[in-house]
Amino acid sequence: MITSILCGLDKGTTNSNGEVIFRASNDSGNTFGDKINLSNTNGIDSINTEIATEGDNVIVTWWERANATSNEPVLRVSTDNGETFGPVLSFCG
């Protein structure tokens, strides 16, 4: 069971965009697993990250910002305590 979660934006990625980074701990935050880049988008900033958990499920949402007028809400879901995540899902068909 996850006892602590770090999820945030990282501008220090290799593509210089804001990326959604996820890390989980199973020992109350003493150690954390490897970083998982959930957004991994070139040329697009990922902003306004939100996270929700229930049982083994982890849902991470954010906005993909291609330019000043284009924002798309997206999410990724894990059903195994953040070990793996499904594909990026878009709210905008």
Salt bridges, closest charged atoms under 4 A:
ASP45 OD1 - LYS11 NZ 3.23
